[in-house]
Amino acid sequence: MDSQQAGRAGEQQITQAPRDPSPQVISIMTTEHYNLQTGRAMTISDANGRASLFLGTVSTSLVALAFVGGLSRSGAGVGQAFYIFGLVLFPSLAFLGLVTFERVLQSGLEDLIYARGINRIRHLYQEHAPEMRPYFILSAYDDDASVMGNLGMHWGLWQIFLSMAGMIAVINSVVVGAFVGLLLTALPGALPLSISIGAGAAAFLVSVFLHQRYQWLQGRRNLGTLSARFPSDTEV
């Protein structure tokens, strides 16, 4: 009887042995965890730097535009220099806004991918040390809902406006709308101000829609290529 119990205990040890990670595996995964954390920090820093550059450029450009408008004022309206400066300035700002939007969007998607990798490593930790599970406050599942939940976000229409790329999209759309309104005002036989404002508002709405639709599609396309290896019970 004792030999049978010893044999069963030996079988349990054999079956459990492969689940015990070696120190080399722990070292590798810890290094990977650190690399993913570093990658997240770099993407966030890059997005913040580019957004600050864009917003700072928009701010100083508008101050310069107001200054030019004040100097070129003649009679009841602004002078020709204001329109020339504005028609050169706003397309430049729109281009800067587009490239900033694209890069910030890329950084945001990279951040989500890195966060998913960290969740997978956290899942490995909990697999091999289930008794430590109560001490983890973040989810160890790598489906979209769990990853974004760890970041305090949820996948939805409103969320795209709360992202850094969504903010840049709105600001850049304001620049596009201002350019359209200014262009219609500067054309020979200028249209009434109300029509120029309406056209600028319409251009703003169209630009916001195109920016955010692109962000939504890119998010689904890039994150959809990574299937969840450890989905939560609700995801299943």
C-alpha positions as CSV (number, residue, x, y, z in Angstrom):
1,M,0.0,0.0,0.0
2,D,2.8,2.3,0.8
3,S,4.5,1.5,-2.5
4,Q,1.3,2.4,-4.3
5,Q,1.0,5.7,-2.6
6,A,4.7,6.5,-3.3
7,G,4.1,5.6,-6.9
8,R,1.1,7.9,-7.2
9,A,3.1,10.7,-5.5
10,G,5.9,10.2,-8.0
11,E,3.5,10.4,-10.9
12,Q,2.1,13.6,-9.5
13,Q,5.6,15.1,-9.2
14,I,6.3,14.1,-12.8
15,T,3.1,15.6,-14.1
16,Q,3.7,18.8,-12.1
17,A,7.4,19.1,-12.9
18,P,6.9,20.6,-16.4
19,R,4.6,23.3,-14.9
20,D,7.4,24.6,-12.7
21,P,9.3,27.3,-14.6
22,S,13.1,27.1,-14.5
23,P,15.1,30.1,-13.3
24,Q,16.1,30.7,-16.9
25,V,12.4,30.9,-18.0
26,I,11.7,33.3,-15.1
27,S,14.6,35.5,-16.1
28,I,13.6,35.5,-19.8
29,M,10.0,36.5,-19.0
30,T,11.0,39.1,-16.5
31,T,13.3,40.6,-19.1
32,E,10.5,40.6,-21.6
33,H,8.1,42.1,-19.1
34,Y,10.7,44.9,-18.6
35,N,11.1,45.4,-22.3
36,L,7.4,45.7,-22.8
37,Q,7.1,48.2,-20.0
38,T,10.0,50.2,-21.5
39,G,8.3,50.1,-25.0
40,R,5.1,51.4,-23.4
41,A,6.9,54.3,-21.8
42,M,8.6,55.2,-25.1
43,T,5.4,55.2,-27.1
44,I,3.6,57.4,-24.5
45,S,6.6,59.7,-24.4
46,D,6.7,59.9,-28.2
47,A,3.0,60.6,-28.4
48,N,3.1,63.3,-25.8
49,G,6.1,65.0,-27.5
50,R,4.5,65.0,-30.9
51,A,1.2,66.3,-29.5
52,S,2.9,69.0,-27.6
53,L,4.8,70.1,-30.7
54,F,1.6,70.2,-32.8
55,L,-0.4,72.1,-30.2
56,G,2.5,74.5,-29.5
57,T,2.8,75.2,-33.2
58,V,-0.9,75.8,-33.6
59,S,-0.9,78.2,-30.7
60,T,2.1,80.3,-31.8
61,S,0.8,80.3,-35.4
62,L,-2.6,81.7,-34.3
63,V,-0.8,84.4,-32.4
64,A,1.3,85.3,-35.4
65,L,-1.9,85.3,-37.6
66,A,-3.6,87.7,-35.2
67,F,-0.5,89.9,-35.2
68,V,-0.4,90.0,-39.0
69,G,-4.1,90.7,-39.1
70,G,-3.6,93.7,-36.8
71,L,-0.8,95.1,-38.8
72,S,-2.6,94.7,-42.1
73,R,-5.9,96.1,-40.9
74,S,-7.2,98.8,-43.2
75,G,-10.6,100.5,-43.0
76,A,-13.4,98.1,-41.9
77,G,-11.6,94.9,-42.5
78,V,-8.2,93.1,-42.7
79,G,-5.8,93.6,-45.5
80,Q,-4.5,91.3,-48.2
81,A,-1.5,90.2,-46.1
82,F,-3.8,88.6,-43.6
83,Y,-5.4,86.3,-46.2
84,I,-2.1,85.5,-47.9
85,F,-0.5,84.6,-44.6
86,G,-3.5,82.6,-43.5
87,L,-3.8,80.6,-46.7
88,V,-0.2,79.6,-46.4
89,L,-0.4,78.9,-42.7
90,F,-3.4,76.7,-42.4
91,P,-2.4,74.1,-45.0
92,S,1.0,73.8,-43.3
93,L,-0.8,73.3,-39.9
94,A,-3.1,70.8,-41.5
95,F,-0.2,68.8,-42.9
96,L,1.5,68.8,-39.5
97,G,-1.7,67.8,-37.9
98,L,-2.1,64.8,-40.3
99,V,1.4,63.4,-39.7
100,T,1.0,64.0,-36.0
101,F,-2.4,62.2,-36.0
102,E,-1.0,59.2,-37.9
103,R,2.1,58.8,-35.7
104,V,0.2,59.3,-32.4
105,L,-2.3,56.7,-33.6
106,Q,0.5,54.3,-34.4
107,S,2.0,54.9,-30.9
108,G,-1.4,54.3,-29.3
109,L,-1.8,51.0,-31.1
110,E,1.7,49.9,-30.2
111,D,1.0,50.7,-26.6
112,L,-2.1,48.4,-26.7
113,I,0.0,45.6,-28.2
114,Y,2.6,46.0,-25.5
115,A,-0.1,46.0,-22.9
116,R,-1.5,42.7,-24.3
117,G,2.0,41.2,-24.1
118,I,2.2,42.2,-20.4
119,N,-1.2,40.6,-19.7
120,R,0.1,37.3,-21.2
121,I,3.1,37.3,-19.0
122,R,0.9,38.1,-16.0
123,H,-1.2,35.1,-17.0
124,L,2.0,33.0,-17.0
125,Y,2.8,34.2,-13.5
126,Q,-0.7,33.3,-12.2
127,E,-0.6,29.9,-13.9
128,H,2.6,28.9,-12.1
129,A,1.7,30.6,-8.8
130,P,-2.1,30.5,-8.5
131,E,-1.9,31.2,-4.8
132,M,-0.7,34.7,-5.7
133,R,-3.7,35.5,-7.9
134,P,-5.6,37.5,-5.2
135,Y,-2.6,39.9,-5.0
136,F,-2.9,40.9,-8.7
137,I,-5.2,43.9,-9.2
138,L,-5.0,43.9,-13.0
139,S,-6.5,41.3,-15.3
140,A,-4.3,38.5,-16.7
141,Y,-6.5,38.0,-19.8
142,D,-5.4,39.3,-23.2
143,D,-8.7,39.9,-24.9
144,D,-9.6,43.5,-26.0
145,A,-11.9,44.1,-23.1
146,S,-9.4,43.0,-20.5
147,V,-6.4,44.9,-22.0
148,M,-8.4,48.1,-22.3
149,G,-10.0,47.6,-18.9
150,N,-6.5,47.5,-17.4
151,L,-5.8,50.9,-19.0
152,G,-9.1,52.3,-17.8
153,M,-10.6,52.4,-21.2
154,H,-13.4,50.6,-23.1
155,W,-13.7,49.9,-26.8
156,G,-16.4,52.2,-28.1
157,L,-17.3,55.3,-30.2
158,W,-16.7,57.8,-27.4
159,Q,-13.4,56.3,-26.5
160,I,-11.8,57.3,-29.8
161,F,-12.4,61.0,-28.9
162,L,-10.6,60.4,-25.5
163,S,-7.4,59.1,-27.1
164,M,-4.5,61.3,-28.0
165,A,-5.1,60.7,-31.7
166,G,-8.8,61.6,-31.2
167,M,-7.8,64.9,-29.7
168,I,-5.3,65.7,-32.5
169,A,-8.1,64.8,-35.0
170,V,-10.5,67.4,-33.6
171,I,-7.9,70.1,-33.4
172,N,-6.7,69.4,-36.9
173,S,-10.3,69.4,-38.1
174,V,-10.7,72.9,-36.7
175,V,-7.7,73.9,-38.7
176,V,-9.2,72.4,-41.8
177,G,-12.5,74.1,-41.2
178,A,-10.8,77.5,-40.6
179,F,-8.9,77.1,-43.9
180,V,-12.0,76.4,-45.9
181,G,-13.8,79.4,-44.4
182,L,-10.9,81.7,-44.9
183,L,-10.5,80.5,-48.5
184,L,-14.1,81.2,-49.4
185,T,-13.8,84.6,-47.8
186,A,-10.6,85.5,-49.7
187,L,-12.0,84.4,-53.2
188,P,-12.9,87.2,-55.6
189,G,-16.6,88.0,-55.2
190,A,-16.5,86.9,-51.6
191,L,-19.5,84.9,-50.4
192,P,-21.5,86.2,-47.4
193,L,-19.9,85.5,-44.0
194,S,-22.6,83.2,-43.0
195,I,-22.0,80.9,-46.0
196,S,-18.2,80.9,-45.3
197,I,-18.8,80.0,-41.7
198,G,-21.3,77.2,-42.7
199,A,-18.9,75.8,-45.2
200,G,-16.1,75.9,-42.6
201,A,-18.3,74.1,-40.0
202,A,-19.3,71.4,-42.6
203,A,-15.6,70.9,-43.5
204,F,-14.9,70.5,-39.8
205,L,-17.5,67.8,-39.3
206,V,-16.4,65.9,-42.4
207,S,-12.8,66.1,-41.3
208,V,-13.7,64.8,-37.8
209,F,-15.7,62.0,-39.3
210,L,-12.9,60.9,-41.6
211,H,-10.2,61.2,-38.9
212,Q,-12.1,59.1,-36.4
213,R,-13.3,56.6,-38.9
214,Y,-9.7,56.0,-40.0
215,Q,-8.7,55.7,-36.3
216,W,-11.5,53.1,-35.7
217,L,-10.6,51.0,-38.8
218,Q,-6.9,51.1,-38.0
219,G,-7.6,50.0,-34.4
220,R,-9.8,47.1,-35.5
221,R,-7.4,46.1,-38.3
222,N,-4.2,46.1,-36.2
223,L,-5.6,44.7,-32.9
224,G,-7.7,42.2,-34.7
225,T,-4.7,40.4,-36.1
226,L,-3.7,39.4,-32.5
227,S,-6.1,36.8,-31.4
228,A,-6.5,36.4,-27.7
229,R,-4.7,33.4,-26.3
230,F,-6.1,33.8,-22.8
231,P,-9.6,35.3,-23.2
232,S,-11.7,36.0,-20.1
233,D,-14.8,34.0,-19.3
234,T,-17.0,36.8,-20.5
235,E,-15.1,36.9,-23.9
236,V,-15.6,33.2,-24.4
